[in-house]
Amino acid sequence: MEHIAALLFVVGCSNTMTDCRELEVPVSVFESAEACIAERPFALGDLQGRASHIVGECLAVDPALEDDYDRIAWNVRPDGTLVASLEVSDMLVALNNGRPEKDYLKQQ
């Protein structure tokens, strides 16, 4: 099975940085962080014209939680800095008895 090591997340914003939205990229998952970082400038270039300001980040994927991530929390600061992270919802943590782990990782 192929594991994902990084996810390319891209956001487009207005000139004032007050109206931002996620932008889709053709390839968003990568087997290594290096591959994601190498692709990022090309992906951002391909999206030129879709928003006044475009930013993207490569987010590290924890292999133990790869299938459990269910949202990306993100914010674009007024200076144009994108702050983003992959998260596991509170509901999933509660279902796993307070631990965001896969069943096969739990001690028996």
DSSP file (Angstrom, degrees, kcal/mol; ACC not computed):
  #  RESIDUE AA STRUCTURE BP1 BP2  ACC     N-H-->O    O-->H-N    N-H-->O    O-->H-N    TCO  KAPPA ALPHA  PHI   PSI    X-CA   Y-CA   Z-CA
    1    1 A M              0   0    0      0, 0.0     2,-0.3     0, 0.0     0, 0.0   0.000 360.0 360.0 360.0 137.3    0.0    0.0    0.0
    2    2 A E        -     0   0    0      1,-0.0     2,-0.3     2,-0.0    29,-0.0  -0.646 360.0-147.3 -82.5 132.6    1.2    3.5   -0.9
    3    3 A H        -     0   0    0     -2,-0.3     2,-0.5    28,-0.1    -1,-0.0  -0.780   7.8-131.8-103.4 147.5    1.5    6.0    1.9
    4    4 A I        +     0   0    0     -2,-0.3    27,-0.2     1,-0.1     3,-0.1  -0.841  23.6 175.5 -95.7 128.3    0.9    9.7    1.7
    5    5 A A        +     0   0    0     25,-2.8    56,-2.3    -2,-0.5     2,-0.3   0.671  66.1  16.9-103.3 -23.4    3.7   11.8    3.3
    6    6 A A  E     -AB  30  60A   0     24,-1.8    24,-2.5    54,-0.3     2,-0.4  -0.997  56.5-151.2-152.5 151.9    2.4   15.3    2.3
    7    7 A L  E     -AB  29  59A   0     52,-2.1    52,-3.1    -2,-0.3     2,-0.7  -0.991  18.0-138.1-124.5 129.5   -0.6   17.1    1.1
    8    8 A L  E     - B   0  58A   0     20,-3.0     2,-0.5    -2,-0.4    50,-0.2  -0.802  23.3-172.5 -89.5 118.7   -0.5   20.2   -1.0
    9    9 A F  E     - B   0  57A   0     48,-2.8    48,-2.5    -2,-0.7     2,-0.4  -0.956   1.9-171.8-116.2 126.3   -3.1   22.7    0.2
   10   10 A V  E     -CB  23  56A   0     13,-0.6    13,-2.7    -2,-0.5     2,-0.4  -0.949   5.8-171.9-126.4 139.3   -3.7   25.9   -1.8
   11   11 A V  E     -CB  22  55A   0     44,-3.1    44,-2.6    -2,-0.4     2,-0.4  -0.982   9.2-153.9-129.7 139.0   -5.8   29.0   -1.0
   12   12 A G  E     -CB  21  54A   0      9,-2.8     9,-2.3    -2,-0.4     2,-0.3  -0.940  18.9-175.7-112.7 137.3   -6.7   31.9   -3.2
   13   13 A C  E     -CB  20  53A   0     40,-3.4    40,-2.2    -2,-0.4    39,-0.7  -0.868  26.3-107.3-130.6 161.3   -7.5   35.3   -1.6
   14   14 A S    >   -     0   0    0      5,-1.5     3,-1.4    -2,-0.3    -1,-0.1  -0.237  48.2 -94.2 -73.0 171.7   -8.7   38.8   -2.6
   15   15 A N  T 3  S+     0   0    0      1,-0.3    -1,-0.1     2,-0.1    -2,-0.0   0.835 128.3  50.4 -58.3 -33.5   -6.2   41.7   -2.6
   16   16 A T  T 3  S-     0   0    0      3,-0.1    -1,-0.3     1,-0.0     0, 0.0   0.516 105.8-129.0 -84.9  -4.8   -7.4   42.7    0.9
   17   17 A M  S <  S+     0   0    0     -3,-1.4     3,-0.1     2,-0.2    59,-0.1   0.670  82.2 108.0  65.3  18.5   -6.9   39.1    2.2
   18   18 A T        +     0   0    0      1,-0.2     2,-0.6    60,-0.0    -1,-0.1   0.688  69.9  53.2 -97.6 -20.9  -10.4   39.2    3.6
   19   19 A D  S    S+     0   0    0      2,-0.0    -5,-1.5     0, 0.0     2,-0.3  -0.911  72.3 160.9-118.8 103.4  -12.1   36.8    1.1
   20   20 A C  E     +C   13   0A   0     -2,-0.6     2,-0.3    -7,-0.2    -7,-0.2  -0.907  11.1 175.2-125.5 150.1  -10.2   33.5    0.8
   21   21 A R  E     -C   12   0A   0     -9,-2.3    -9,-2.8    -2,-0.3     2,-0.1  -0.989  36.6 -95.8-149.7 155.4  -11.2   30.1   -0.5
   22   22 A E  E     -C   11   0A   0     -2,-0.3     2,-0.4   -11,-0.2   -11,-0.3  -0.446  35.8-151.6 -68.9 143.8   -9.5   26.7   -1.1
   23   23 A L  E     -C   10   0A   0    -13,-2.7   -13,-0.6    -2,-0.1     2,-0.3  -0.965  13.0-125.7-118.5 137.2   -8.3   26.1   -4.6
   24   24 A E        -     0   0    0     -2,-0.4   -15,-0.1   -15,-0.1     3,-0.0  -0.587  21.5-161.5 -81.0 141.6   -8.1   22.6   -6.2
   25   25 A V        -     0   0    0     -2,-0.3     3,-0.1   -17,-0.2   -17,-0.0  -0.908  27.3-120.5-118.5 150.6   -4.8   21.5   -7.7
   26   26 A P  S    S+     0   0    0      0, 0.0     2,-0.5     0, 0.0    -1,-0.1   0.889 105.1  28.4 -58.5 -40.6   -4.4   18.6  -10.1
   27   27 A V        +     0   0    0      1,-0.1     3,-0.1    12,-0.1    16,-0.0  -0.980  64.1 158.0-124.2 120.4   -2.1   16.6   -7.8
   28   28 A S        +     0   0    0     -2,-0.5   -20,-3.0    -3,-0.1     2,-0.4   0.554  55.2  66.4-119.2 -10.6   -2.5   17.2   -4.0
   29   29 A V  E     -A    7   0A   0    -22,-0.2     2,-0.3   -24,-0.0   -22,-0.2  -0.920  58.3-175.3-118.0 142.7   -1.0   14.1   -2.4
   30   30 A F  E     -A    6   0A   0    -24,-2.5   -25,-2.8    -2,-0.4   -24,-1.8  -0.965  32.8-135.7-138.0 149.5    2.6   13.1   -2.4
   31   31 A E  S    S+     0   0    0     -2,-0.3     2,-0.3   -27,-0.2   -28,-0.1   0.609  94.3  27.6 -78.8 -12.8    4.8   10.2   -1.2
   32   32 A S  S  > S-     0   0    0      1,-0.1     4,-1.6   -26,-0.1   -26,-0.1  -0.993  72.8-126.9-146.2 152.9    7.4   12.5    0.2
   33   33 A A  H  > S+     0   0    0     -2,-0.3     4,-2.6     1,-0.2     5,-0.2   0.867 112.3  58.2 -63.0 -36.3    7.6   16.0    1.5
   34   34 A E  H  > S+     0   0    0      1,-0.2     4,-2.3     2,-0.2    -1,-0.2   0.891 103.8  50.7 -62.3 -40.5   10.3   16.8   -1.0
   35   35 A A  H  > S+     0   0    0      2,-0.2     4,-1.7     1,-0.2    -1,-0.2   0.890 111.5  48.6 -64.7 -39.3    8.1   15.9   -3.9
   36   36 A C  H  X S+     0   0    0     -4,-1.6     4,-1.9     2,-0.2    -2,-0.2   0.932 111.7  48.4 -64.9 -47.0    5.3   18.2   -2.5
   37   37 A I  H  < S+     0   0    0     -4,-2.6    -2,-0.2     1,-0.2    -1,-0.2   0.882 111.1  51.2 -62.0 -39.1    7.8   21.1   -2.0
   38   38 A A  H  < S+     0   0    0     -4,-2.3     4,-0.4     1,-0.2    -1,-0.2   0.857 113.8  44.1 -66.9 -34.8    9.2   20.6   -5.6
   39   39 A E  H >X S+     0   0    0     -4,-1.7     4,-2.4     1,-0.2     3,-0.6   0.754  93.1  83.7 -80.8 -26.3    5.7   20.6   -7.1
   40   40 A R  H 3X S+     0   0    0     -4,-1.9     4,-2.7     1,-0.2     5,-0.2   0.867  88.5  48.3 -51.0 -50.7    4.3   23.6   -5.1
   41   41 A P  H 3> S+     0   0    0      0, 0.0     4,-2.0     0, 0.0    -1,-0.2   0.873 113.7  48.5 -62.4 -33.9    5.7   26.5   -7.3
   42   42 A F  H <> S+     0   0    0     -3,-0.6     4,-2.2    -4,-0.4    -2,-0.2   0.910 112.1  48.3 -69.1 -42.1    4.4   24.8  -10.4
   43   43 A A  H  X S+     0   0    0     -4,-2.4     4,-1.0     2,-0.2    -1,-0.2   0.919 112.6  48.2 -63.9 -43.6    0.9   24.3   -8.9
   44   44 A L  H  < S+     0   0    0     -4,-2.7     3,-0.5    -5,-0.2     4,-0.3   0.894 111.2  51.2 -64.7 -38.9    0.8   27.9   -7.7
   45   45 A G  H >< S+     0   0    0     -4,-2.0     3,-1.2    -5,-0.2    -1,-0.2   0.883 105.5  55.2 -63.8 -39.7    1.9   29.1  -11.1
   46   46 A D  H 3< S+     0   0    0     -4,-2.2    -1,-0.2     1,-0.2    -2,-0.2   0.746 106.7  52.6 -65.3 -23.0   -0.8   27.0  -12.8
   47   47 A L  T >< S+     0   0    0     -4,-1.0     3,-2.3    -3,-0.5     4,-0.3   0.451  76.6 131.0 -94.0  -1.3   -3.4   28.7  -10.6
   48   48 A Q  T <  S+     0   0    0     -3,-1.2     4,-0.1    -4,-0.3    -3,-0.0  -0.239  70.7  28.9 -53.4 137.7   -2.4   32.3  -11.5
   49   49 A G  T 3  S+     0   0    0      2,-0.7    -1,-0.3     3,-0.0     3,-0.1   0.202  94.8  93.0  94.5 -15.1   -5.4   34.4  -12.4
   50   50 A R  S <  S+     0   0    0     -3,-2.3     2,-0.3     1,-0.2    -2,-0.1   0.657 102.3   2.1 -83.4 -15.7   -7.8   32.4  -10.2
   51   51 A A  S    S-     0   0    0     -4,-0.3    -2,-0.7     1,-0.1    -1,-0.2  -0.970  71.8-114.3-161.2 160.4   -7.3   34.8   -7.3
   52   52 A S  S    S+     0   0    0    -39,-0.7     2,-0.4    -2,-0.3   -38,-0.2   0.869 107.0  25.3 -68.3 -36.7   -5.4   38.0   -6.6
   53   53 A H  E    S-B   13   0A   0    -40,-2.2   -40,-3.4    -3,-0.1     2,-0.5  -0.992  72.2-171.2-133.5 124.5   -3.2   36.3   -4.0
   54   54 A I  E     +B   12   0A   0     -2,-0.4     2,-0.3   -42,-0.2   -42,-0.2  -0.967   7.5 174.2-121.8 129.2   -2.4   32.6   -4.0
   55   55 A V  E     -B   11   0A   0    -44,-2.6   -44,-3.1    -2,-0.5     2,-0.3  -0.954   4.3-175.5-130.8 150.8   -0.6   30.7   -1.2
   56   56 A G  E     -B   10   0A   0     -2,-0.3     2,-0.3   -46,-0.2   -46,-0.2  -0.997   5.5-166.8-147.3 150.1    0.1   27.1   -0.7
   57   57 A E  E     -B    9   0A   0    -48,-2.5   -48,-2.8    -2,-0.3     2,-0.7  -0.981  22.4-129.8-135.4 147.0    1.6   24.8    1.9
   58   58 A C  E     -B    8   0A   0     -2,-0.3     2,-0.5   -50,-0.2   -50,-0.2  -0.887  28.8-155.5 -93.8 119.1    2.8   21.2    2.1
   59   59 A L  E     -B    7   0A   0    -52,-3.1   -52,-2.1    -2,-0.7     2,-0.1  -0.843  14.6-123.4-100.7 128.2    1.2   19.6    5.1
   60   60 A A  E     -B    6   0A   0     -2,-0.5     2,-0.5   -54,-0.2    26,-0.3  -0.445  20.7-146.0 -69.4 139.9    2.9   16.6    6.7
   61   61 A V        -     0   0    0    -56,-2.3     5,-0.1    -2,-0.1    -1,-0.0  -0.943   7.7-138.2-110.6 122.7    0.8   13.5    7.0
   62   62 A D    >>  -     0   0    0     -2,-0.5     3,-1.8     1,-0.2     4,-0.7  -0.706  12.1-144.2 -77.6 118.3    1.3   11.2   10.0
   63   63 A P  G >4 S+     0   0    0      0, 0.0     3,-0.6     0, 0.0     4,-0.3   0.812  98.6  58.8 -56.1 -31.2    1.2    7.7    8.6
   64   64 A A  G 34 S+     0   0    0      1,-0.2    38,-0.3     2,-0.1     3,-0.1   0.742 116.7  33.1 -69.9 -21.5   -0.5    6.4   11.8
   65   65 A L  G X> S+     0   0    0     -3,-1.8     3,-1.9     1,-0.1     4,-1.5   0.302  82.1 117.5-114.2   6.9   -3.4    8.9   11.2
   66   66 A E  T << S+     0   0    0     -4,-0.7     3,-0.2    -3,-0.6    -2,-0.1   0.824  84.5  36.8 -47.3 -44.0   -3.4    8.9    7.4
   67   67 A D  T 34 S+     0   0    0     -4,-0.3    -1,-0.3     1,-0.2    -2,-0.1   0.546 113.4  59.9 -87.1  -7.4   -7.0    7.5    7.1
   68   68 A D  T <4 S+     0   0    0     -3,-1.9    21,-0.4    32,-0.1    -2,-0.2   0.681  71.5 107.0 -97.5 -20.1   -8.3    9.4   10.1
   69   69 A Y     <  +     0   0    0     -4,-1.5    19,-0.2    -3,-0.2     3,-0.1  -0.381  36.0 167.7 -60.0 133.3   -7.7   13.0    9.1
   70   70 A D        +     0   0    0     17,-2.2     2,-0.3     1,-0.3    18,-0.2   0.370  53.7  24.7-132.2   4.3  -11.0   14.5    8.2
   71   71 A R  E     -D   87   0B   0     16,-1.3    16,-2.6     2,-0.0     2,-0.5  -0.991  57.7-133.8-161.9 159.8  -10.5   18.3    8.0
   72   72 A I  E     -D   86   0B   0     -2,-0.3     2,-0.5    14,-0.2    14,-0.2  -0.980  19.5-154.1-116.0 120.1   -7.9   21.0    7.3
   73   73 A A  E     +D   85   0B   0     12,-2.5    12,-2.1    -2,-0.5     2,-0.3  -0.825  29.5 164.4 -91.7 129.0   -7.9   23.9    9.7
   74   74 A W  E     +D   84   0B   0     -2,-0.5     2,-0.3    10,-0.2    10,-0.2  -0.985  23.2 177.9-149.2 157.5   -6.6   27.0    8.0
   75   75 A N  E     -D   83   0B   0      8,-2.0     8,-2.9    -2,-0.3     2,-0.6  -0.972  20.2-143.0-154.3 142.2   -6.3   30.7    8.2
   76   76 A V  E     -D   82   0B   0     -2,-0.3     6,-0.2     6,-0.2    -2,-0.0  -0.958  24.7-140.2-109.5 120.5   -4.7   33.4    6.0
   77   77 A R    >   -     0   0    0      4,-2.8     3,-2.5    -2,-0.6    -2,-0.0  -0.309  28.0-103.1 -73.3 160.7   -3.1   36.2    8.1
   78   78 A P  T 3  S+     0   0    0      0, 0.0    -1,-0.1     0, 0.0   -60,-0.0   0.765 122.5  59.4 -56.1 -26.1   -3.4   39.8    6.9
   79   79 A D  T 3  S-     0   0    0      2,-0.1   -62,-0.1   -62,-0.0    -2,-0.0   0.447 123.5-104.1 -83.4   1.6    0.3   39.6    5.8
   80   80 A G  S <  S+     0   0    0     -3,-2.5     2,-0.4     1,-0.3   -63,-0.0   0.492  72.1 145.2  92.3   4.0   -0.6   36.8    3.4
   81   81 A T        -     0   0    0    -26,-0.0    -4,-2.8     1,-0.0     2,-0.5  -0.635  41.8-141.7 -78.9 127.5    0.9   34.0    5.5
   82   82 A L  E     -D   76   0B   0     -2,-0.4     2,-0.5    -6,-0.2    -6,-0.2  -0.789  14.9-170.5 -90.1 127.8   -1.1   30.7    5.3
   83   83 A V  E     +D   75   0B   0     -8,-2.9    -8,-2.0    -2,-0.5     2,-0.3  -0.979  21.7 156.6-117.2 116.9   -1.4   28.7    8.5
   84   84 A A  E     +D   74   0B   0     -2,-0.5     2,-0.3   -10,-0.2   -10,-0.2  -0.978  16.3 175.8-143.0 152.1   -2.8   25.3    8.0
   85   85 A S  E     -D   73   0B   0    -12,-2.1   -12,-2.5    -2,-0.3     2,-0.3  -0.990  31.1-116.8-153.7 150.5   -2.9   21.9    9.6
   86   86 A L  E     -D   72   0B   0     -2,-0.3     2,-0.3   -26,-0.3   -14,-0.2  -0.690  40.8-171.2 -83.2 140.0   -4.5   18.5    9.1
   87   87 A E  E     -D   71   0B   0    -16,-2.6   -17,-2.2    -2,-0.3   -16,-1.3  -0.934  26.8-135.9-136.4 158.0   -6.8   17.5   12.0
   88   88 A V        -     0   0    0     -2,-0.3   -19,-0.1   -19,-0.2     5,-0.0  -0.951  40.2-113.6-107.9 130.0   -8.8   14.6   13.3
   89   89 A S     >  -     0   0    0     -2,-0.5     4,-1.9   -21,-0.4     5,-0.1  -0.189  16.4-119.1 -65.7 156.1  -12.3   15.6   14.5
   90   90 A D  H  > S+     0   0    0      1,-0.2     4,-2.6     2,-0.2     5,-0.2   0.837 113.8  59.4 -61.3 -33.9  -13.3   15.4   18.1
   91   91 A M  H  > S+     0   0    0      2,-0.2     4,-2.2     1,-0.2    -1,-0.2   0.913 105.4  47.3 -63.2 -43.0  -16.0   12.9   17.2
   92   92 A L  H  > S+     0   0    0      2,-0.2     4,-1.4     1,-0.2    -1,-0.2   0.897 111.3  51.1 -66.6 -39.5  -13.4   10.5   15.8
   93   93 A V  H  <>S+     0   0    0     -4,-1.9     5,-2.3     1,-0.2     6,-0.6   0.924 110.3  49.9 -62.2 -43.5  -11.2   10.9   18.9
   94   94 A A  H ><5S+     0   0    0     -4,-2.6     3,-1.5     1,-0.2    -2,-0.2   0.899 107.9  53.1 -62.7 -40.5  -14.2   10.2   21.1
   95   95 A L  H 3<5S+     0   0    0     -4,-2.2    -1,-0.2     1,-0.3    -2,-0.2   0.797 106.9  53.5 -64.3 -27.6  -15.1    7.1   19.1
   96   96 A N  T ><5S-     0   0    0     -4,-1.4     3,-1.3    -3,-0.3    -1,-0.3  -0.007 126.3 -99.5 -96.2  28.6  -11.5    5.8   19.6
   97   97 A N  T < 5S-     0   0    0     -3,-1.5    -3,-0.2     1,-0.3    -2,-0.1   0.868  81.5 -48.6  57.5  40.3  -11.8    6.2   23.4
   98   98 A G  T 3 <S+     0   0    0     -5,-2.3    -1,-0.3     1,-0.2    -4,-0.2   0.467 120.4  99.9  85.2  -0.1  -10.0    9.5   23.4
   99   99 A R    <   -     0   0    0     -3,-1.3     2,-2.3    -6,-0.6    -1,-0.2  -0.977  66.8-142.0-124.9 125.6   -7.0    8.4   21.2
  100  100 A P        +     0   0    0      0, 0.0     2,-0.3     0, 0.0    -7,-0.1  -0.397  60.5 126.7 -80.6  66.0   -6.8    9.2   17.5
  101  101 A E        -     0   0    0     -2,-2.3     2,-0.2    -5,-0.2    -2,-0.1  -0.844  63.6-109.6-121.5 157.1   -5.3    5.8   16.7
  102  102 A K    >>  -     0   0    0    -38,-0.3     3,-1.9    -2,-0.3     4,-0.6  -0.534  35.7-112.1 -78.6 152.5   -6.1    3.1   14.3
  103  103 A D  G >4 S+     0   0    0      1,-0.3     3,-1.3     2,-0.2    -1,-0.1   0.865 115.4  57.4 -54.3 -40.7   -7.5   -0.1   15.8
  104  104 A Y  G 34 S+     0   0    0      1,-0.3    -1,-0.3     3,-0.0    -2,-0.0   0.602 101.9  57.4 -72.5  -7.8   -4.4   -2.2   14.9
  105  105 A L  G <4 S+     0   0    0     -3,-1.9    -1,-0.3   -41,-0.1    -2,-0.2   0.612  86.0  97.7 -92.4 -14.0   -2.2    0.3   16.8
  106  106 A K  S << S-     0   0    0     -3,-1.3     2,-0.2    -4,-0.6    -3,-0.0  -0.476  82.0-112.0 -76.2 144.3   -4.1   -0.2   20.1
  107  107 A Q              0   0    0     -2,-0.2    -1,-0.1     1,-0.1    -2,-0.1  -0.492 360.0 360.0 -73.3 144.8   -2.7   -2.7   22.6
  108  108 A Q              0   0    0     -2,-0.2    -1,-0.1     0, 0.0    -2,-0.0   0.404 360.0 360.0-110.6 360.0   -4.7   -5.8   23.1
